[in-house]
Amino acid sequence: MPGSNYDRDLTVKEGFVLSKFLVKWEMILVYILLALNLVLILFKTDLYFQAGTVQSIINAGLDVSPMVLGMVFILLLGDIDCSVAAQMIFGGMVTGLLMDKGVPAIIAVICGIIACMCCGAFNGACVAYLKMPAVITTISTAMLFRGIVEIVLGENSLKNFPAWYNKIGWYNIADIIPLSALLFIIMGVIFCFVLHKTTFGRRAYIVGNNPTCATYSGISVTKVKMQIFILMGFMAGIGSIFFIGRMGGGVSSSMGTGYEMTAIACAVLGGVSTNGGKGKMYGPIIATFIMAFLTYTLGLLGVDPNTKKIFTGVILILTILISTVNKQMIKDIKLKLIYHSNKNIEAINYRTIDFVKEKKAEIVEIKKSGAADADKKIAAINAEIEAAKKECAEKSAAWWAEQKADAQKAKERFSK
């Protein structure tokens, strides 16, 4: 009943904590992006501040951006899609062939996107309904889709595309804001809303965390996977527009190789777990800009294309490694290295740490109160803290000595 004692607010309210915000993974990515800009400023000052340089860096790195947004959903499922680049080229081919046949531009573009969605639906059917492993499925379909493009186009290339493709690839609004960046941010906002504020996004998280639990919760796992793989196809179709625009309005069968790895790297670098169910949309958006600036910076520093691929691979490995390091792993490492794998030593140290925190909080409150006997109370509390620390150190030393003695006895017993 309203106004009764049973009316309770069960929401968890946590205020903004600046110290926690500044060490979030997304903020770390912002620091990395700023550091890359600083490196460019230090080593290529004149070039960096030359009109159009930053815009060119952004434009050159955002052709993969639509596929990054779709890849986030795929990884949240705990799956992976290695065919997105092939889908992108396949969709571009369909658009180009229809344009050559005189089909109106808007219809040709829509047909190209639908073709990519059909590719995504095929992947989804194999993974969701036939229960095929996503990585094997999409590696196979990548060869299938690209093989079709190679058969149809051969050594030829398609160059008849809408003129606005080039504007998306290179146009700068008022010579300052890259159109591709503006469109990417708009798409990013939409995807952030879909992932974090809608039922569809919550279902993606649940399926990625525990498909069995999702099934018993009334969620159709197969339907969610189908929808997400089709969404990935749709974003590959949008990606073909960005890609062809950046390439100057042309496409061939050999283009876009390796773009699937870049999309995966951006998503993982953005904090999306490859195990599924963990990650946010904000990180991959920032990571996409990082990859653009990183690629350009390495190029200016004289790093050849093959070495750039090595850098991308190393980044991918490191980010996956970081995502697997959790609090429990850190706790286990501390137990082994600091507390000598002794649970008793660990327990008393944690208990002492908590006790010290409580007492220091009491000291803060006493100082705020301004009581006449504040100094006396603080001195007493400090004495308690020192006594607790001394007891912790003594017991830890005793238990460690006992553990070493037992280990030595065991060694002598088994050496006989």
N, C-alpha and C positions, 0 to 999 in steps of 0.2 A: 504494500500500500504506500502511496506517495506520502512522504513526510514521516513515515514510521521508522522505528529503529532497524527494520529489516531492509531499508533502502540503502544499499551500499554501492560505492563506486569501486568496482573491481579492476579498473584499468591501471596498468603500470605506468606511472608518470616519472620520467627521468629527465631532469633538466639538462640544458646544454652544458657540457663540460669541455672547455677549450683544450685542455691538455689531452683528452681522449680524441677529440676531433682532429688535432694536428698530427696524430700518429696513425690515423686511419689509412688503409691501403690506398684509397683514392687520393688522399693528400700526398702520400709518398710519390704517387704517379705524377702529381702536379709538380713536386720538387724535381723529379727526373726531367720533366718537360722543360722546366726553367733552366736546369743545368745544361741541357742540350743547347738551348738558346744562348746561354752564357759561353759555352765552348765555341759556338759559331761567331759570337761577337768578338771573342778574344783572338781567334785565329783568322777570321775573315771579316774584319770590321767593315771595310769599305763595301764589300759585297753584301753583307747583311743589311746595312742601312741604305743600300741602293734601292730605288723605287721598284716595287714588284717582286723582290726576292722572296720575302716571307710568303706572299700570296702564291708564288710559283711552287714553293715547298709544299704548302698545304694542298694546292690543286693536284700536284703530282702524287700525293700520298693518299688521296681520298677515293681513288677509283675502287678500292677494296671495301670502303666503308659500309655500303649497304649489306654486304655479306657478313660483316662482323656482327651487325645487329641480329641477323638471323641465326648466326652460329652460337650466340649466347643461349638461345632457347634450346638448340640441339645439345649443347654441352650440359645444360641444366637437366636434361633427361638422362645424362650419363652415357650418351651416344656421341657419335662424331660423324661428320659428313666430309669425305675427301673428294666429293664430286662437284663441289660448288663452282669451281673454276670452269670445269667442262660444261656444266649447265649454263653458265654465263655465256660462253662462246657459242653453245648450241642455240640459245635464245637470240643472240646477236645474228647468227646465220639465218634463222627463220625470218627475222625482221628485214635483213638485207635482201634476201631472195624475194620476199614479197614486194619490197620497194622496187626491185628491178622489174617486177611484173606489172608495175603501175598501180599497185594497191595503195589507197590513201595512207599517208604517213601514220595517223593515229591508229588506224586498224592494224597496220603492220606492226607497230610497237606493242599494241595489246596482244596480238597473236604471239609475238616473241616472248612476252611475259607469261602468257598461258602455256607456251611450250615448256618453259622452265618449271612452271608449277606442275605440269604433267611429269617431268623428270623427278621432281620432289615427291609427287604422289607415288611413283614407281618405287623409289627408295623407301618411302614410308610403308608401303604394302609389304615389301620384303622384310623390313625390320619388325613392324608391328604385328602383321598377320602370319607371316611365315617364320617368324622368330629367328631370322638370320642375324648374325653379328653385324652391327652397323659399320664397323671399320672394313670388314671384308666386302660387304655389300657395296659400299660407296666407292671403294677402290675399283671394284669390278665395273660399276656403272660409270665411273669416271672414264675408264678405257672405252666403254660402250658408247657414251655420248660423244667423246672426242673422236672416236673411230668413225662415227657417222659423219661428223663434220669433215674429217679428212677425206672420206670417200666422196662426199658431195662437192667439196671445194677443191680438193687436190692441192695444187700449188697456187691456185688463184686466190684472190682476195676480193671482198665486197667493199665498195666505197660509196654506195648510194644510201645515205642515211639522212634523217631529218637534220636541218641546219642547226636546230637548237641543241642537238647533242654536243656540238663543239662549245656552245655557250655554257652548258653545264660543266664541261670539262675544264674550261679555262677562263670564263668571263668573271670579272671582278666588278662588283657593284660600287659605283663612284670611285673606281680604281683603288678601293681599299679592302672591301669585304669579298672574299671569294664566294661565288654563287654556290659552288659545290659544298663549301663549309656550312653555309646557311641552310641548304637543303638537308645536309647530314645532321645538323643540330635539331632541325624541326623533326626529322625522322627519329632522332634519339629521344626527344621529349615524348613523342608518341609511344615509342617502345618502352620508355621508363614507366609511363602511365599504365600501359598494358601489362607489363610484368609485375609492377609493385602495387597496383591499385585495382586490378580486376580479378574476377574468378578464374579466368583463363590462366593468368600468371600464377595464381596460387596452386592451381592444378598441376602446372608444369613443375613447380617446386616439390609438390607432394609425390608425383610420379618419379621424379629424379631421386628423392630421398628413399622412398620405399614403395616400389610398385605393388607389392602384395597388400600393404596397408591401404594404398590408394584404391585397390580393387574392392577391399572389404568396406571402404568408405563410400562406395557407390560411384567411384570415378572410373570411366572407361579408359583404361590405359592405352588400348589400341587406338581409340578415337583421338586421344590427346597426342599420341605420337604421329598419327597420320596428319593431323592439323599442323603440327610443328614442322614436319618435313615438307609439307606443301607451302607453309610460310617461308621456309628456307628457299624453296624454289622461286617463290615470288620475289624475295630479296635478291636472288641471283639474277632474275630478270631485270630488276631495277639496277643492279650492279652492272649489267651489260651496257646500260645507257651511260653511266659514269665512265666505264672503261673505254667504250668506243669513242666517247666525247674526248677523253684525254689523249687517245691515240690519233686524234685528228680526223675522225669519221671513217675509219676503216677497220676491217677485221679479217683475220685469216686463221687457219686451223692450228697454227703453231703458237698463237698468242695466249697469254694468260696462264702459262705453265707456272705452277708454284704458288698461285694466288690463294689456293685453298689453305696452304700452310701459313701464309701471312694472316689470313682471317682467323685461323685457329690460334696463332700466336698472339694476336691482338686481344682476343677474348680471354685467353688464359692469363696474359700479362695484366689484364684488367681485373683479375681476381676471381674468375669463374672456375670452379673446380671441375676437373675432368671426370671426377667420380659421380658427379650429378648432385643436384639439390642445393648447391651453394653458389652464391655469387650475386652481384648486382649489375645493373645496366650502366651505371655511371662510369665505372672503372674502364670497361672496354672502349667507351667513347673517348676517354682521355688517352688510353693506350693507342688508339688509332692515330691520333696526332703525334704521339711519341714515336711510333714506327715511321711516320712520314719524315719527321725531323731527324731521326736516327739514320735512315737510309741516305738522306741528303748530306748529313754531316760526314758520314763515312765516305761518301763519294768525293766530297771536297778535300778530305784528308788523304785521298789517293788510294783508298781501299778498293780492290777489284771486285767485280760482281760475285765471284765464287766465295770470296772471303766474307762478303756481306751475308751470304746464305749461312755461312758458319756462325756469324754473329747472331742471326735470327734463330738458328738451332740452339745455340748456347742460352739465349734469352728464354726460349721455350722450356728448356730443361730446368733452368734455375727457377722460373716461376712455378713450374709444376712441383719442384722440390719445396719451395716456400709454402705452397698450398697444402702440402702433406705434413708440414710441421705445425702441430697443434699444441694446446696447453698440456695435454697428457704426455706427449712426447718430451716436452721440455721438463715436465715434472719427473719423468723417468730418468732423464739425463742427469738432473740435479741429484736424484736419489743415488745414482751410481757414482758420480764424480765428487759430490760434496758430502753426502751422508754415508758413503761407503757401502751402499746397498743395504743399509740397516734401517728397518722400518721404525724401530724405537728411537733412534737418533733423529730421524726425519720428523716423527710425531712430536717430540719434545721441542724441537726447533720451531716448527710451525706454531705450536701452542704458545711458545715464548714470544714469537713475532706478533701473534694476535694480542697477547697480553700487553705487550709494549705499546701497540697501537691504541688500545683502549685507554691505557694510562696517560698517554700523550694527549689524547682527546680530552681527558679529564683536566689536564694542565691548561689546555687552551680555554676551557670553560671557566676555570678558576680565575685565569688572567682577565677574562672578559667581565667577570662578576665584580672585580675590584674590591674583594673582601679584605678586611683589615689583617686577617691572619693568612693571606694568600701565599706569602713566601714560605710560611711554616708548612702549609699543606703541600705546596709544590716540592719542598725539600723531602717531605715524607714519601711522596709518590716517586720521586727520583731514587730514593733509597730502595723502594720496592722494585723498581725497574732493574737497578743494579744487582739486587739479590736474585731476581729471577734469571738474569743473564748469567750470573755466576753459577747458579744451580744447573742451568742448562749446559754450560760449558763443562762442569764437573761430571755430570751424568753422561754427557756425550763422550767425554774422554774415557770414562770407566767402561762404557759399553763397547767403544772402539778397541780398547785394550783387551777386553774379554773376547771380542770377535777375533782379534789377531791371535790370541792365545789358543782359541779353539781351532783356528785354521792351522796353526803350527802343529798342534797335537794330531790333527787329522792327517797332515802331511807326513809326520813321523810314523803314524800307525800304518799308512798305506805304503810307505817306503820300505818297510821291513819284509 
